[in-house]
Amino acid sequence: LARARCDDGAYGRLMMIKNALALIFIGGGAFVFQSAGVALAGGVASLLATVLFAGPALRDPDTEIRNAHGALAKDFLAYSAPIVAAHLFYPAMPLASRAIVASVYDFAETGQFSLSYDIGLRAVLAFGTALDVLLFQIAVDAHETQGADRARAQVAALIGAEPGEIIFTSGATESNNLAIKGVLEFRGLRQAHIVTSKVEHKCVLDTCRYLETQGARVSYLKPDAQGRIAPDDVLAAITPETAMVSLMWVNNEIGTRNDIEALAPLLRERGVLLHVDAAQAAGRVPIDLRETPVDLLSLSAHKAYGPKGIGALFVRRKPRARLSPQMHGGGHEQGMRSGTLATHQIVGMGAAFEILRNEGVAEGQRIAALRERFWQGLQGLDRIHRNGDALHCAPHVLNVSFEAVEGESLRASLPDLAVSSGSACSSATAEPSYVLRALGRDDELANASLRFSFGRHSSEAEVDAAVERVCAQVRKLRSVSALWN
């Protein structure tokens, strides 16, 4: 079973087997035979099974296998030890068992817990012994595992991956840290080389700067005037020590899209891992990792209308992308990201990605049309500049510089519009956008820029109203600006 946990698509089956064994061994005496003795014997049997599982863990040379064995052994201990202890001191009181088990069946059929869940919970709190609390936890574990596995499949389906290649994290920032630090730590930091760009997300740039203090060497590529990184520039920067390339698929400030489809096979031929930050790309540009050989790919739920605080890292299995975990503890997520899963957030992420998979293409076309409608509406203003590539871009972002206007003043004059003077992650700083400066904009023009975002709730009427408000405020600010003539 522990080996199966490391095989493609087997983790969910392993958890179902584990819960089934726990119910049979531990709960069988309680709600089948109504016998404390049989339940106690089942608990003892589970303890013996734990020893059998834990034994190979001490001898297996594979770290992942050892982690899987250890996690399985701890699970069995968590289920069996309390039942043995409870029956040494208390008689069995399985009053809530049938209600709890019935609630699991109800959830499996309908996706929702029925009244039997509430009855079971109240019975456990009012009358339950350690046995009933244990069975209740088993029921909830089974429900949470099912929800997480469904979400894992939904996230994987959007990007053309296998469910077993999805590792849940707290967001794209953690995913980027895990991918970059994890790969370099696994391969060895000393003399390791990374290729990235000057316009990456702050969490990628800060991670690379940290690794430089640990002995790694980083090449920061300059984009072209449209914000794109040419595949030839990436290949020219590769050295024999290059461990990985880390680039974003879609830039979070200007919406420019890199040609990952062309770059990925070239790096695969050279044996260099490719990590892609796809937080702004998922559901907005086509991603099929069956065709594009990306090794690691970061995702965020709230960029796709899912909940904040949850994200994922795609880790390719064939060929295997190897990395060292950055959080240690319970061996969760195939040993790559320890910590109890936030099931409610994971389920929300899965639902959001499922909607994007079904509606993303048509919605993207509609949003792109709204973006262009907005840009055309601004043409009545003189000396404005579109930042980024108008052809190779995601549909939802438009970044515009207004000469002789201070961007933060313009933003403050538009309280009824949701705009920013940079990305949401760095707009709190007073400095000009480092992304726009990398494109060649001077500080004055970079400071005179706003990012406009369009989404599934945007309408033509809202776009037209926004054009009118922006044009009016730009003219007003220019009328009192010493820079406008």
C-alpha positions in Angstrom: 0.0 0.0 0.0 2.8 2.4 0.8 4.4 1.8 -2.5 1.1 2.3 -4.2 0.9 5.7 -2.7 3.8 6.7 -4.8 2.4 5.4 -8.0 0.3 7.4 -10.5 -3.3 8.0 -9.4 -3.1 5.6 -6.4 -3.2 7.9 -3.5 -7.0 8.3 -3.4 -7.4 4.5 -3.6 -4.9 4.0 -0.8 -6.9 6.4 1.5 -10.1 4.6 0.7 -8.5 1.2 1.5 -7.1 2.6 4.7 -10.5 4.0 5.9 -12.2 0.7 4.9 -9.7 -1.3 6.9 -10.1 1.0 9.9 -13.9 0.7 9.8 -13.7 -3.1 9.5 -11.0 -3.7 12.1 -11.9 -1.0 14.6 -15.6 -0.4 14.2 -16.7 -3.9 13.2 -17.3 -5.0 16.7 -19.2 -1.9 17.6 -21.9 -1.6 14.8 -22.0 -5.2 13.5 -21.5 -7.4 16.5 -22.3 -4.8 19.2 -19.3 -6.4 21.0 -16.7 -4.5 22.9 -14.4 -7.5 22.8 -14.5 -7.8 19.0 -13.8 -4.1 18.6 -10.9 -4.4 21.1 -9.5 -7.3 19.1 -9.8 -5.2 15.9 -7.8 -2.4 17.6 -5.1 -4.8 18.6 -5.0 -6.3 15.1 -4.6 -2.8 13.7 -1.7 -2.2 16.0 -0.1 -5.3 14.8 -0.7 -4.2 11.2 1.0 -0.9 12.0 4.1 -2.7 13.1 4.1 -4.7 9.8 3.7 -1.5 7.8 6.3 0.4 9.8 9.0 -2.3 9.6 9.8 -1.9 5.9 9.9 1.9 6.4 13.2 1.6 8.3 14.9 -0.4 5.5 13.6 1.1 2.2 16.3 3.2 0.5 13.7 5.4 -1.3 12.8 8.5 0.7 9.4 8.8 -0.8 8.6 5.2 0.1 9.8 5.8 3.7 7.6 8.9 4.0 4.6 7.0 2.6 5.2 4.1 5.1 5.6 6.5 8.0 2.4 8.4 7.1 0.5 5.2 6.8 1.8 3.9 10.1 0.9 7.1 11.9 -2.6 6.9 10.4 -3.1 3.4 11.7 -1.7 4.3 15.1 -4.1 7.3 15.3 -7.1 4.9 14.6 -6.1 1.9 16.6 -4.3 3.2 19.7 -7.4 5.2 21.0 -9.7 2.3 20.6 -7.4 -0.1 22.5 -7.0 2.5 25.3 -10.7 3.2 25.4 -11.7 -0.5 25.8 -9.2 -1.1 28.5 -11.1 1.3 30.8 -14.6 1.8 29.4 -17.4 -0.4 28.0 -18.4 0.2 24.4 -21.2 2.7 23.8 -21.8 2.6 20.0 -25.0 4.7 20.1 -23.9 7.0 17.3 -22.2 4.6 15.0 -25.0 3.8 12.5 -25.9 7.5 12.1 -22.3 8.4 11.4 -21.8 5.7 8.9 -25.1 6.5 7.2 -24.0 10.1 6.8 -20.9 9.0 4.9 -23.1 7.0 2.5 -25.4 10.0 2.1 -22.4 12.2 1.2 -21.1 9.7 -1.3 -24.5 9.6 -3.1 -25.6 13.3 -2.9 -22.4 15.2 -2.2 -24.0 16.6 1.0 -24.3 15.4 4.5 -27.9 14.7 5.5 -29.7 15.1 8.8 -28.1 11.9 9.9 -24.8 13.8 10.1 -26.3 16.2 12.6 -27.8 13.4 14.6 -24.5 11.6 14.6 -22.6 14.6 15.7 -25.1 15.4 18.6 -25.1 11.7 19.6 -21.3 11.7 19.8 -21.2 14.9 21.8 -24.0 13.7 24.2 -23.4 10.0 24.6 -20.3 9.0 22.7 -17.2 7.3 24.1 -13.8 7.4 22.6 -15.1 4.7 20.2 -17.8 7.0 18.8 -15.5 10.0 18.5 -13.1 7.7 16.6 -15.7 6.5 14.2 -16.9 10.0 13.7 -13.4 11.1 12.8 -13.1 8.2 10.4 -16.3 9.3 8.7 -15.2 12.9 8.3 -11.7 11.8 7.1 -13.4 9.7 4.3 -15.6 12.7 3.3 -12.6 15.1 3.2 -10.4 12.7 1.2 -13.2 12.3 -1.3 -13.6 16.1 -1.7 -9.8 16.7 -2.0 -9.4 13.9 -4.6 -12.3 15.3 -6.7 -10.7 18.8 -6.6 -7.3 17.4 -7.5 -8.8 15.8 -10.6 -10.6 19.1 -11.5 -7.4 21.1 -11.2 -5.5 18.6 -13.3 -8.1 18.5 -16.0 -7.8 22.3 -16.6 -4.1 22.0 -17.4 -3.9 18.6 -19.0 -2.2 16.8 -16.1 -2.8 13.7 -14.0 -4.4 14.1 -10.5 -1.4 12.6 -8.9 0.8 15.4 -10.3 -1.1 18.1 -8.3 0.3 19.2 -5.0 -1.9 21.5 -3.0 -0.2 24.6 -1.3 -1.3 27.8 0.2 -1.0 29.7 -3.1 1.2 30.5 -6.0 3.8 32.2 -3.8 4.4 29.0 -1.8 4.3 27.0 -5.1 7.0 29.1 -6.6 9.1 28.9 -3.5 8.7 25.1 -3.3 9.5 24.6 -7.0 12.6 26.8 -7.1 14.1 26.1 -3.7 13.1 22.5 -3.8 14.8 21.8 -7.1 18.0 23.5 -6.2 18.2 22.0 -2.8 17.6 18.5 -4.2 20.4 19.0 -6.8 22.7 20.9 -4.5 23.0 24.7 -4.1 26.7 25.1 -4.6 27.5 26.4 -8.1 23.8 25.8 -9.2 22.6 28.1 -11.9 19.1 29.5 -12.5 17.8 31.4 -15.5 14.8 33.8 -14.9 13.8 37.3 -16.1 13.7 40.8 -14.6 9.8 40.9 -14.9 8.9 37.9 -12.9 6.6 38.0 -9.9 8.2 39.4 -6.7 8.1 36.0 -5.0 10.2 34.5 -7.8 12.7 37.3 -7.8 13.0 37.4 -4.0 13.4 33.6 -3.9 16.2 33.8 -6.5 17.9 36.6 -4.5 17.8 34.5 -1.4 19.3 31.5 -3.2 22.1 33.8 -4.4 23.0 34.3 -0.7 23.2 30.5 -0.4 25.7 30.1 -3.3 23.5 29.8 -6.3 24.1 31.9 -9.4 21.1 33.6 -11.2 20.8 35.1 -14.7 18.1 37.7 -15.0 17.1 38.1 -18.6 15.9 41.5 -19.9 12.6 41.4 -21.9 12.0 43.0 -25.2 10.1 46.3 -25.4 6.8 44.4 -25.3 7.7 42.4 -22.2 8.4 39.0 -23.8 11.4 36.8 -23.2 12.7 35.3 -26.4 13.4 31.5 -26.3 16.8 32.2 -28.0 17.8 34.5 -25.2 17.0 31.7 -22.7 19.0 29.2 -24.6 21.9 31.6 -24.8 22.0 32.0 -21.0 22.1 28.2 -20.3 25.4 26.8 -19.0 26.4 23.3 -18.0 25.5 24.2 -14.4 22.0 25.4 -15.2 19.6 23.5 -13.0 16.4 25.2 -14.1 14.6 28.0 -15.9 11.8 29.8 -14.2 9.5 32.1 -16.3 5.9 33.2 -16.0 3.4 32.2 -18.7 1.5 35.5 -18.4 2.9 38.7 -16.8 0.8 39.8 -13.9 1.2 43.6 -14.6 1.0 43.9 -18.4 -0.6 40.6 -19.5 2.2 39.8 -22.0 2.3 36.0 -22.7 5.6 34.2 -23.1 6.0 31.5 -25.8 6.2 28.6 -23.3 5.0 26.1 -25.9 8.1 26.8 -28.1 10.6 27.0 -25.2 9.6 23.9 -23.2 10.7 21.3 -25.8 14.0 23.1 -26.4 14.8 22.9 -22.6 13.7 19.3 -22.5 16.2 18.4 -25.2 19.0 20.0 -23.1 18.0 18.3 -19.9 17.1 21.6 -18.1 14.0 21.7 -15.9 11.4 24.4 -16.7 9.3 25.9 -13.9 6.4 28.2 -15.1 4.4 30.6 -12.9 0.9 30.1 -14.4 -1.1 32.0 -11.8 -2.4 34.5 -14.4 -2.5 32.0 -17.2 -4.7 29.1 -15.9 -8.1 29.3 -17.6 -7.2 32.3 -19.6 -4.7 30.9 -22.1 -4.7 27.2 -23.4 -2.5 25.0 -21.2 -2.1 21.3 -22.1 0.9 19.8 -20.3 0.4 16.6 -22.3 1.7 18.5 -25.3 3.9 21.2 -23.6 6.7 19.5 -21.5 6.8 21.9 -18.5 8.2 20.2 -15.4 6.8 22.4 -12.7 3.9 24.8 -12.9 2.4 27.1 -10.2 -1.3 27.8 -9.8 -3.4 30.1 -7.6 -7.1 29.7 -6.8 -8.1 33.3 -6.2 -6.9 34.3 -9.7 -9.6 32.1 -11.0 -12.4 33.2 -8.7 -11.6 30.5 -6.2 -10.9 31.1 -2.5 -7.8 32.9 -1.3 -5.2 31.0 0.6 -5.0 27.9 -1.6 -3.0 27.0 -4.7 -1.2 24.1 -6.3 2.1 23.0 -7.8 2.1 20.7 -10.8 5.1 18.3 -10.4 5.6 16.1 -13.5 6.0 12.4 -12.8 7.3 11.2 -16.2 10.0 12.2 -16.5 10.1 12.8 -12.8 10.8 16.4 -11.5 12.6 15.9 -8.2 12.6 18.4 -5.4 13.1 18.7 -1.7 10.2 19.6 0.5 10.2 23.0 2.2 7.7 22.1 4.9 8.3 18.9 7.0 6.0 17.1 9.3 3.3 14.6 8.4 4.4 13.6 4.9 1.3 15.0 3.3 1.0 15.6 -0.4 3.4 12.7 -1.3 5.9 14.0 1.1 6.3 17.3 -0.7 4.2 19.6 1.4 3.4 18.6 4.9 0.3 20.0 6.7 -3.3 19.2 7.2 -5.2 19.9 3.9 -7.6 22.8 4.0 -10.4 20.8 2.4 -13.0 23.6 2.2 -10.5 25.7 0.2 -9.3 22.8 -1.9 -12.9 22.0 -2.9 -13.5 25.7 -3.8 -10.4 25.7 -6.0 -11.5 22.5 -7.8 -15.0 24.0 -8.4 -13.5 27.2 -9.8 -11.2 25.4 -12.1 -14.0 23.1 -13.3 -16.0 26.2 -14.3 -13.0 27.7 -16.1 -12.5 24.4 -18.0 -16.1 24.5 -19.2 -16.4 28.2 -19.9 -12.9 29.6 -20.1 -12.6 29.8 -23.9 -15.8 31.6 -24.6 -15.4 33.8 -21.5 -11.9 34.7 -22.6 -13.1 35.9 -26.0 -15.7 38.0 -24.4 -13.3 39.6 -21.9 -10.7 40.3 -24.7 -13.4 42.1 -26.6 -14.2 44.2 -23.5 -10.5 45.0 -23.1 -10.2 46.2 -26.7 -13.4 48.2 -26.3 -11.9 50.0 -23.3 -8.6 50.7 -25.2 -10.4 52.1 -28.2 -12.4 54.3 -25.9 -9.2 55.9 -24.5 -8.1 56.9 -28.0 -9.6 60.3 -27.5 -6.7 61.1 -25.1 -3.4 62.2 -26.5 0.0 60.7 -25.5 -1.1 57.5 -23.9 0.9 54.2 -24.2 -0.2 50.6 -24.1 2.4 48.6 -22.1 2.8 45.0 -23.2 2.2 43.0 -26.4 -1.2 43.6 -27.9 -1.1 40.4 -29.9 0.6 37.9 -27.5 -1.3 38.6 -24.3 -3.9 37.3 -21.9 -7.4 38.7 -22.3 -8.0 40.2 -18.9 -5.1 42.7 -18.3 -4.5 46.1 -19.9 -1.7 48.4 -18.6 -1.7 52.0 -19.8 0.7 54.9 -19.2 -0.7 58.5 -19.3 1.9 61.2 -19.9 1.9 64.2 -17.5 -0.3 62.3 -15.0 0.8 60.8 -11.7 -0.6 57.3 -11.7 -1.4 57.2 -7.9 -3.2 60.5 -8.2 -5.3 59.2 -11.1 -6.0 56.0 -9.2 -7.1 58.0 -6.1 -9.4 60.0 -8.3 -11.2 56.9 -9.5 -12.6 55.5 -6.2 -15.5 53.7 -8.0 -13.1 51.8 -10.3 -11.1 48.7 -9.2 -7.7 49.6 -10.7 -4.1 49.5 -9.5 -0.9 51.3 -10.2 1.0 48.0 -10.4 0.3 44.4 -9.6 -1.9 43.7 -6.6 1.2 42.2 -4.9 3.4 45.3 -5.2 1.1 48.2 -5.6 1.5 49.2 -2.0 5.1 50.4 -2.7 5.7 54.0 -3.8 8.4 53.0 -6.3 7.8 52.9 -10.0 6.9 49.5 -11.4 10.1 47.4 -11.9 8.3 45.6 -14.8 7.7 48.8 -16.7 11.2 50.0 -16.1 12.5 46.7 -17.5 10.5 47.5 -20.6 12.4 50.7 -21.0 9.9 53.1 -19.5 11.5 55.9 -17.5 10.4 56.5 -13.9 8.1 59.3 -14.8 6.1 57.3 -17.4 6.2 54.2 -15.2 4.7 56.2 -12.4 2.0 57.4 -14.7 0.6 53.9 -15.3 -2.5 52.0 -14.3 -3.4 48.4 -14.7 -7.0 47.7 -15.7 -8.4 44.2 -15.2 -11.5 42.7 -16.8 -13.4 39.7 -15.6 -16.5 37.5 -15.8 -18.7 40.1 -14.2 -17.5 43.0 -16.4 -20.1 44.3 -18.9 -20.0 46.7 -21.9 -21.9 49.3 -19.9 -19.3 49.2 -17.1 -16.5 49.5 -19.6 -18.1 52.5 -21.3 -18.7 54.1 -17.9 -15.1 53.5 -16.9 -13.8 55.0 -20.2 -15.8 58.2 -19.5 -14.5 58.4 -15.9 -10.9 57.8 -16.8 -10.9 60.3 -19.7 -12.5 63.0 -17.5 -10.0 62.6 -14.7 -7.0 62.4 -17.0 -8.0 65.7 -18.6 -8.7 67.3 -15.2 -5.2 66.2 -13.8 -3.5 67.4 -16.9 -5.1 70.8 -16.7 -3.3 71.5 -13.4 0.0 69.6 -14.4 3.1 71.6 -15.1 4.3 68.8 -17.3 1.4 69.1 -19.7 1.7 71.6 -22.6 
